[in-house]
């Protein structure tokens, strides 16, 4: 049984905003697993747990998209007007 709480997951979610992409994704995925583990705990506020789960999934997508954009994919997908033919 894990000693992780919803507050711990929330802190990990907030902390990931300040991390580099790979580390942020690792922290978020660990938090997501911790949150899934909390799903079987009858003492956990299920509505808050589901809300955090949604926020985690959104943050993972944001970080992944940020990484894709930063690596140049975003620039290729959104060329500047002066580069257009």
N, C-alpha and C positions, 0 to 999 in steps of 0.2 A: 504494500500500500504506500502511496506517495504522500509526502508531507507538503507538497505544493498546494498553494491556495489560489483562489481567483485573483487575489491581490498580487501574488507573485507573477502570474501570467500577465496581468495588466502592466506591471513594471517592466517585464521583458518586452512587451509590445512598445512601450514608450522608449525604452533603451535602444531598441533596434533602429529607431529613426536617426540616431547619431553614429551608426556603425557603417563600415564599408559593406558593399553589397554581399559578398560571400559570408561574412560574419553575421550580417543582419539576417540573411536567409536561414542560416544555421540556428540562430537564437529563436527566430520565429517558428521554425519547424519543431524545435524542442518544446517551445511553449504550446504549440498546437497539439503535440503528443501529450503533454502534461494536462492540457484541457480535456482531451479525449479520455484520459485516465480518470479525470474528475467526474466524468459523465456517469459513472457507476456509484458515485458517492451520494447517498440519500440526503446528506446534510448540505449539499451544494445548491445554491439558488440556480435552478435550471435555466430560467430566463436570462439571467446575467451571464451564465456560461455560454448559452447560444449566441448572445450579443458579442461576447468576446471572441467566439469562434468565427463569426462573420467578420469582425474587425481584423482578426489575424489573417484570414484568407485575403481580404482586401489589401492589407499591408504587404503580404508576400507578393501579390500581383504588382503592386506599386513599385516595390524594390526590384523585381525582375524586369519590369518595363523601364525603370530608371537605368538599370544596367544596360539594357538593349539600346536605349537612346544614347547613353554616354559612350557606348562602344562604337558609335557611328551609324548604327542601323537607323536611328531616328532621323539623322541628317539625310540619309539616303531615301528615307520614306517621305521626307518633307524638304525637298531641295529649296534653296533660296530662290526668289523670283529672278535675280540676275543670273542664275545658273540655268534657268529654264530655256529650252530651245526657242 
